[in-house]
Amino acid sequence: MGTAYSLKAKKVDKEALQTFLDSPGEDADLKALWTAFDKDASGYIEDAELHQIIYHLIWIFWKYATPSKPCPKRDQVQGVVEVICQNVMHEIDVSHRGRISRAEFDVFGEYIMKQWEACRHKVEKKGGRDRTNTNRSFGLIGFKKQ
């Protein structure tokens, strides 16, 4: 039963992110995304929730940039997820509480949209999808390790 719930939750999370990426990114869109990921209704996006968001974003961006290649499994990108989360917290968590408030989440939404646009631009610049080198895929999907 736990596995079925996990698979369903992953699908719902990816759908929430894809819906946000396809939206104009307005306040109502951000609120829907917030609701989807503030799993414990604490009023904050905490570490585990942020890791979920980032992993699902990598998955979505990867599928967009390289649809014929299998998406990496979570353990394969855990290091990348961790670095991205650290960078996000450094930029977004202005209160330095180790979690993202609803107000800070607005900036995170802007960050997500900028990364999505960067991914789309890179794919278009490279002549469309599936013309990428796997070694460059993380750069192509818009996420940069610092």
VEXVO-123862 format. One record per residue: residue in three letters; x, y, z of N, C-alpha, C in turn. Coordinates in steps of 0.2 Angstrom, whole numbers, plus 5000, padded with zeros to 4 digits. Layout:
ALAXYZXYZXYZ
...
***
This chain:
MET500449945000500050005000500450065000
GLY501050065004501450125004501750144997
THR501950094993502250104987501650134982
ALA501050104982500550134978500450214980
TYR500450224986500350294988500950334986
SER501550314986502150344984502150364977
LEU501950314973501850324966501350374964
LYS500750364967500250414966500450484968
ALA500850494974501050554976501550584971
LYS502050544969502450574964502150594958
LYS501650564955501250584949500950654951
VAL500650654956500250714958500750774959
ASP501350764962501850814963502050834956
LYS502250794951502450804945501950844941
GLU501350824942500750864938500650934941
ALA500750944947500751004950501251054948
LEU501851024947502451064944502351084937
GLN502151034933502051044926501451094925
THR500951094929500451144928500651214930
PHE501151214935501451284936501851304931
LEU502251264928502751274922502351304916
ASP501751274915501351284909500851354911
SER500851374917500451434919500851494918
PRO500451554918500851614918501251634924
GLY501151594929501551604936501251654940
GLU500651664940500351714944500251694951
ASP499951734955499851724962499451654963
ALA498951654960498451594960498851524958
ASP499351534953499751474951500251454957
LEU500551504960500951494965500651464971
LYS500051494973499651464978499551394977
ALA499351374971499151304970499751254971
LEU500351284968500951244969501151244977
TRP501051294980501251294987500851244991
THR500151244989499751194993499951124991
ALA500151114985500351044983500951024987
PHE501451064988502051044992502151054999
ASP501751105002501751105009501351045012
LYS501650995011501350925013501050925020
ASP501450955025501250945032500851005034
ALA500651055029500251115031500551155037
SER501251155037501651185042501651265041
GLY501551285034501651355032502351365030
TYR502751315029503351315026503551265022
ILE503951275017504251225013504951205016
GLU504951145019505551125023505951075019
ASP506551055022507051025018506750965014
ALA506450925016506150865013505750885007
GLU505350935008504850955003505250994997
LEU505751024999506151064994506551004990
HIS506750954993507150904989506650874984
GLN506050864986505550834982505350874976
ILE505350944977505150984972505750984967
ILE506350994969506950994965507050934961
TYR506950874964507050814961506450804955
HIS505850824957505350824951505450874946
LEU505750934947505950984942506450954938
ILE506950914941507450884936507150834932
TRP506750794934506350744930505950774925
ILE505650834926505250864921505650894916
PHE506150924918506650964913507050914909
TRP507150854912507550804908507050774903
LYS506450754905505950734900505850784894
TYR505850844896505750894890506350894886
ALA506950904889507550904885507750844881
THR507650784884507950724881507350674882
PRO506850684879506250634880506350564878
SER506850544874507050474872507450444877
LYS507750484881508250454886507850444893
PRO508050384896507750374903507950424908
CYS507450444912507650494917508050464922
PRO508450504925508950474931508450454937
LYS508650404940508350384947508550434952
ARG508250434957508350484962509050474965
ASP509250414967509950404969510450424965
GLN510350424958510850444953510950524953
VAL510450564955510550634955510450664962
GLN510550624967510450654974510950704975
GLY511650694973512150744974511950814971
VAL511650814965511450874961510850904965
VAL510350864967509850884971510050924977
GLU510550894980510750924986511050994985
VAL511550994980511851064978511351114976
ILE510851094972510351144970509951164976
CYS509751124980509351144986509751194991
GLN510451174991510851224995510851294992
ASN510951294985510951354982510251394982
VAL509751354982509051384982508951414989
MET509151374995509051405001509551465002
HIS510151465000510551525000510251584997
GLU509851574992509551634988508851654991
ILE508551604992507751614994507651625001
ASP507951585006507851585013508151645016
VAL507851705015508151765017508151775025
SER507651735028507551745035508051695039
HIS508451655035508951605037508651555043
ARG508051535042507751485046507751415044
GLY508051405038508151335035507551315032
ARG507051355031506451335027506151395023
ILE505751385019505451435014504751455017
SER504651515018504051545020503651555014
ARG502951565015502551575009502751635005
ALA502951695009503251755005503851735001
GLU504351695004504951675001504751634995
PHE504251594995504051554990503951584983
ASP503651654984503551684978504251694974
VAL504751714977505451714974505651654971
PHE505451594975505651524972505251514966
GLY504651534966504251524959504551564954
GLU504751624955505151654949505751624947
TYR506151594952506751554951506551494946
ILE506051454948505751394944505651424937
MET505251474936505051494929505751514925
LYS506151544929506851564925507151504923
GLN507251454927507551394925507151354920
TRP506551354920506151324914506251364908
GLU506251424908506351464902507051454899
ALA507551444904508251434902508351364898
CYS507951314901507951254898507651254891
ARG507051284891506751284884507151324879
HIS507451374881507951414877508551374874
LYS508851334879509351294877509151234872
VAL508651204874508351154869508251184862
GLU507951244862507751274855508451294852
LYS508951314856509551334853509951274850
LYS509851224853510251164851509851124845
GLY509351154843508951124837508451074839
GLY508151084845507651044847507850984852
ARG507350944853507450894858507750834856
ASP508150794860508450734858509150744855
ARG509350804854509950814851510550834856
THR510450804861510950824867511450764868
ASN511950784871512450744874512250724881
THR512250664883512050654890512450684895
ASN513050694894513550724898513350794900
ARG513050824895512850894896512150904898
SER511750854899511050854900510850904906
PHE511250904912511050944917511151014916
GLY511651034912511651104910511051124905
LEU510951074901510351084896509751094899
ILE509551054905508951064908508851124912
GLY509351164912509351234916509651234923
PHE509751184926510051184932510851184932
LYS511051234936511851234936512051224943
LYS512551184943512951174950513451224950
GLN513451254956513951304958514451284962
***
